[in-house]
Amino acid sequence: MSEIINWLSGNTIFIVNYTRFGDLSGHIEDLNDLSPFQQWIFRDVDEALEAAKQITLAIQEKCKGAKLDIKNLEGITKQSEDILLSLELIDEADDTVQARIYITAYRKNGRVWS
């Protein structure tokens, strides 16, 4: 990951993370063909926010018969120095968390990312 980050020009990057959450056997079947963890890197916070929105919409559309509730995990965001957004996608039928989406920010201070 550090090689990718160092490849980027600029002093700030935003990483959108999608991760499946919990016991995958209890998840909506339509999501089983998605990778359990994916990342996208952006140089602009607005691009990262738009990507998180589009990823969330695409996942909702993929869940053909199910409805997903989106919960903003403000507690995680407030406790973290680098997480700007934390969302939980919850199956409304049984309240199981299907996935989480995070946006993390990193700033380059000299040669070090923090």
Secondary structure, DSSP 8 states (H G I E B T S, - for coil): -HHHHHHS-SSEEEEEEEEE-S-GGGS-GGGTTS-SEEEEEESSHHHHHHHHHHHHHHHHHHSSS--EEEEE-HHHHHH-SSEEEEEEEEETTTTEEEEEEEEEEEEEETTEE-
